[in-house]
Amino acid sequence: MTGRLDGVCVLISGASRGQGAAESRAVVREGGTVVLGDVLESEGRALADELGPNAHFTYLDVRSAQDWSRAVSLGEEHYGSVGALVNNAGILERGRIDQITPEEFAKTQDINVTGTFLGIQAVWRSMAQRGGGSIVNISSVGGMLGAGAACAYITSKWAVRGMAKAAASDLARYAIRVNSVHPGPIATAMIMDDSFDEEAFLNHNKSRMPLRRLGQPDEVASVVVFLVSPESSYVTGAEITVDGGWLFT
């Protein structure tokens, strides 16, 4: 029985937990192979052990061009080429524009924006040499809306969205497709810290949430699998929301 991703090596940043881990498991379930990139070494290596020979972990600080180069080389060494990239790594720094420090703002842009840029620059040649590929930038509904109390994060996710548009145009000549995914509130550690009250959150935002629940990482992963698979071969420059209706309410 063939899988939807047979023969495709997918490089995923921020792969050790949350959405990244769900995406990694989904890729392997569909017959693909995965390079797991993250700064969380113990969790990443444990996930690679769980997934078996179709997964390899590498330490990846997305702010490092050298780390990105090593990750791409690992994919080429073990699987021949890198056919897809999921720019999943990101951080959320909370704070209004009148509160956040320049250092906090810069750190968010370095990881969320420059990290995404470096990933695309590192991988496009490997994709071009194999005749094409797919890049998915994980943005956010925050990259399509205005929102308070998260100035640095919102700024970065608008940039990630715009970068996907620019890259889709620039890389089409190499048969490389680039799309962005915009999750809403997903049940991961990014939002579900010790102070998070899920019931209070749902009650406060019930007018924005027609499905009346948090999303699950697997629901984002399913969309990512579609975008890195041949099923989406005529999809590029698109913005796909996975938000339970948050954006249209």
Secondary structure per residue as TSV (DSSP state, phi and psi in degrees):
chain	resnum	aa	ss	phi	psi
A	1	M	-	360.0	125.6
A	2	T	-	-86.3	152.8
A	3	G	-	-104.1	166.7
A	4	R	T	-69.0	-19.9
A	5	L	T	-120.8	24.2
A	6	D	T	-54.2	129.8
A	7	G	T	81.1	5.4
A	8	V	-	-109.2	123.6
A	9	C	E	-95.6	126.3
A	10	V	E	-113.8	125.1
A	11	L	E	-95.7	123.5
A	12	I	E	-123.0	124.0
A	13	S	E	-89.3	153.5
A	14	G	S	60.2	41.1
A	15	A	-	-89.0	-7.5
A	16	S	S	-74.8	-24.9
A	17	R	S	-153.9	175.8
A	18	G	H	60.6	-136.5
A	19	Q	H	-61.5	-39.6
A	20	G	H	-61.5	-42.9
A	21	A	H	-66.1	-40.6
A	22	A	H	-63.1	-40.9
A	23	E	H	-64.1	-41.3
A	24	S	H	-62.7	-46.1
A	25	R	H	-63.0	-39.6
A	26	A	H	-65.1	-40.0
A	27	V	H	-60.3	-47.7
A	28	V	H	-66.2	-39.5
A	29	R	H	-58.1	-33.1
A	30	E	T	-91.5	14.3
A	31	G	T	91.7	1.6
A	32	G	-	-87.5	174.8
A	33	T	E	-116.9	158.8
A	34	V	E	-142.0	136.9
A	35	V	E	-100.6	117.1
A	36	L	E	-92.2	112.2
A	37	G	E	-109.1	130.9
A	38	D	E	-170.2	162.0
A	39	V	S	-89.0	-10.2
A	40	L	-	-88.6	86.6
A	41	E	H	-66.9	-48.7
A	42	S	H	-63.2	-42.5
A	43	E	H	-68.3	-39.2
A	44	G	H	-65.8	-42.1
A	45	R	H	-68.6	-35.3
A	46	A	H	-64.3	-39.9
A	47	L	H	-67.1	-40.8
A	48	A	H	-61.3	-41.1
A	49	D	H	-62.1	-40.6
A	50	E	H	-62.7	-40.8
A	51	L	H	-82.7	-17.1
A	52	G	G	82.7	-154.3
A	53	P	G	-66.7	-12.2
A	54	N	G	-88.0	11.2
A	55	A	E	-141.9	139.8
A	56	H	E	-134.3	138.2
A	57	F	E	-98.0	144.8
A	58	T	E	-141.2	141.7
A	59	Y	E	-65.5	126.4
A	60	L	-	-139.5	105.0
A	61	D	-	-91.3	112.0
A	62	V	T	-63.6	-12.2
A	63	R	T	-81.4	-3.8
A	64	S	-	-108.5	114.4
A	65	A	H	-61.5	-33.8
A	66	Q	H	-65.3	-42.1
A	67	D	H	-62.8	-41.3
A	68	W	H	-62.4	-44.6
A	69	S	H	-60.1	-41.0
A	70	R	H	-64.9	-38.6
A	71	A	H	-65.2	-43.0
A	72	V	H	-64.8	-42.4
A	73	S	H	-61.7	-36.6
A	74	L	H	-63.9	-42.5
A	75	G	H	-63.0	-41.8
A	76	E	H	-67.2	-40.0
A	77	E	H	-63.3	-44.4
A	78	H	H	-90.4	-29.9
A	79	Y	H	-127.5	5.2
A	80	G	S	93.7	-43.0
A	81	S	S	-165.0	167.7
A	82	V	-	-104.9	117.8
A	83	G	-	-96.6	-14.8
A	84	A	E	-153.8	150.0
A	85	L	E	-130.3	132.1
A	86	V	E	-116.3	108.4
A	87	N	E	-81.4	85.1
A	88	N	-	-100.9	-27.1
A	89	A	-	-61.2	139.9
A	90	G	-	-174.1	160.9
A	91	I	-	-127.8	158.5
A	92	L	-	-121.5	110.3
A	93	E	-	-102.5	118.9
A	94	R	-	-85.6	151.7
A	95	G	B	146.6	137.7
A	96	R	-	-70.1	163.1
A	97	I	T	-64.2	-24.4
A	98	D	T	-88.3	3.3
A	99	Q	T	-119.4	-36.7
A	100	I	-	-69.2	144.9
A	101	T	-	-86.9	157.2
A	102	P	H	-57.2	-34.2
A	103	E	H	-67.8	-41.3
A	104	E	H	-65.9	-41.2
A	105	F	H	-62.4	-46.6
A	106	A	H	-64.6	-40.1
A	107	K	H	-60.8	-42.9
A	108	T	H	-62.8	-43.1
A	109	Q	H	-67.0	-38.8
A	110	D	I	-59.5	-46.2
A	111	I	I	-78.6	-51.2
A	112	N	I	-75.8	-35.9
A	113	V	I	-102.7	-59.4
A	114	T	I	-61.4	-37.2
A	115	G	H	-59.5	-40.6
A	116	T	H	-66.9	-44.0
A	117	F	H	-58.9	-46.9
A	118	L	H	-64.9	-35.2
A	119	G	H	-63.1	-44.8
A	120	I	H	-64.3	-43.7
A	121	Q	H	-63.0	-34.7
A	122	A	H	-73.0	-30.0
A	123	V	H	-103.0	-18.9
A	124	W	H	-63.0	-34.5
A	125	R	H	-65.6	-41.4
A	126	S	H	-61.0	-40.8
A	127	M	H	-67.1	-44.0
A	128	A	H	-61.4	-38.9
A	129	Q	H	-67.1	-27.7
A	130	R	T	-91.0	-0.3
A	131	G	T	98.5	10.6
A	132	G	-	139.0	176.9
A	133	G	E	-179.1	-172.1
A	134	S	E	-138.4	134.3
A	135	I	E	-120.9	133.3
A	136	V	E	-121.9	119.2
A	137	N	E	-94.0	121.8
A	138	I	E	-85.5	107.5
A	139	S	-	-98.7	-126.8
A	140	S	-	-174.0	160.4
A	141	V	G	-61.3	-23.2
A	142	G	G	-65.2	-16.3
A	143	G	G	-88.1	4.7
A	144	M	T	-126.8	-6.5
A	145	L	S	-129.6	163.4
A	146	G	-	-88.6	145.4
A	147	A	-	-155.4	149.6
A	148	G	S	-94.9	168.5
A	149	A	S	68.4	15.5
A	150	A	B	-154.3	50.2
A	151	C	H	-54.9	-48.6
A	152	A	H	-64.9	-42.6
A	153	Y	H	-65.5	-48.2
A	154	I	H	-60.3	-44.2
A	155	T	H	-57.4	-45.5
A	156	S	H	-65.5	-38.5
A	157	K	H	-75.6	-28.4
A	158	W	H	-64.5	-40.4
A	159	A	H	-65.3	-42.1
A	160	V	H	-62.1	-40.0
A	161	R	H	-61.7	-48.6
A	162	G	H	-64.7	-36.4
A	163	M	H	-62.7	-36.9
A	164	A	H	-61.9	-41.0
A	165	K	H	-62.7	-48.2
A	166	A	H	-63.3	-44.3
A	167	A	H	-67.3	-35.7
A	168	A	H	-59.1	-39.5
A	169	S	H	-71.5	-46.2
A	170	D	H	-68.3	-35.4
A	171	L	H	-99.1	-1.9
A	172	A	G	-58.8	-31.9
A	173	R	G	-61.9	-20.3
A	174	Y	G	-102.3	12.3
A	175	A	T	61.2	32.7
A	176	I	E	-102.9	122.7
A	177	R	E	-95.7	144.4
A	178	V	E	-135.0	125.6
A	179	N	E	-135.8	163.0
A	180	S	E	-120.9	144.7
A	181	V	E	-114.9	137.7
A	182	H	E	-124.7	84.8
A	183	P	E	-69.7	149.3
A	184	G	-	-89.6	-148.7
A	185	P	S	-69.9	112.4
A	186	I	B	-112.2	141.8
A	187	A	S	-76.2	77.9
A	188	T	S	-131.0	174.5
A	189	A	T	-64.3	-20.4
A	190	M	T	-59.6	-37.9
A	191	I	T	-109.6	-25.1
A	192	M	-	-93.5	63.6
A	193	D	-	-83.4	-173.9
A	194	D	T	-62.9	-23.7
A	195	S	T	-91.3	-3.1
A	196	F	-	-77.4	127.3
A	197	D	-	-112.4	101.2
A	198	E	H	-61.3	-44.1
A	199	E	H	-62.7	-43.5
A	200	A	H	-64.6	-39.5
A	201	F	H	-62.3	-46.4
A	202	L	H	-64.9	-40.9
A	203	N	H	-65.3	-41.5
A	204	H	H	-66.0	-33.6
A	205	N	T	-109.2	18.4
A	206	K	G	-61.0	-28.5
A	207	S	G	-71.9	-18.5
A	208	R	G	-97.5	-6.1
A	209	M	-	-124.9	83.2
A	210	P	T	-56.6	-33.3
A	211	L	T	-83.7	-6.9
A	212	R	-	56.8	38.2
A	213	R	S	-161.3	163.8
A	214	L	-	-74.6	151.5
A	215	G	B	-78.7	161.6
A	216	Q	-	-109.8	148.0
A	217	P	H	-53.5	-36.4
A	218	D	H	-63.1	-26.5
A	219	E	H	-73.2	-31.4
A	220	V	H	-72.9	-42.5
A	221	A	H	-59.5	-36.6
A	222	S	H	-62.7	-38.4
A	223	V	H	-69.8	-40.1
A	224	V	H	-61.7	-43.3
A	225	V	H	-58.3	-44.2
A	226	F	H	-57.5	-44.8
A	227	L	H	-72.2	-27.2
A	228	V	H	-93.8	-2.2
A	229	S	S	-96.0	164.5
A	230	P	G	-62.9	-15.3
A	231	E	G	-61.2	-25.1
A	232	S	G	-106.3	31.5
A	233	S	T	-62.4	-17.7
A	234	Y	T	-113.4	24.4
A	235	V	-	-115.2	115.2
A	236	T	-	-151.0	148.9
A	237	G	S	72.2	14.4
A	238	A	-	-89.9	158.7
A	239	E	E	-123.9	115.7
A	240	I	E	-114.9	121.5
A	241	T	E	-90.3	141.2
A	242	V	E	-129.7	76.5
A	243	D	S	-136.9	10.5
A	244	G	T	63.7	19.8
A	245	G	T	94.5	5.0
A	246	W	T	-54.7	-42.6
A	247	L	T	-70.5	-34.7
A	248	F	T	-91.2	-5.2
A	249	T	-	-88.8	360.0
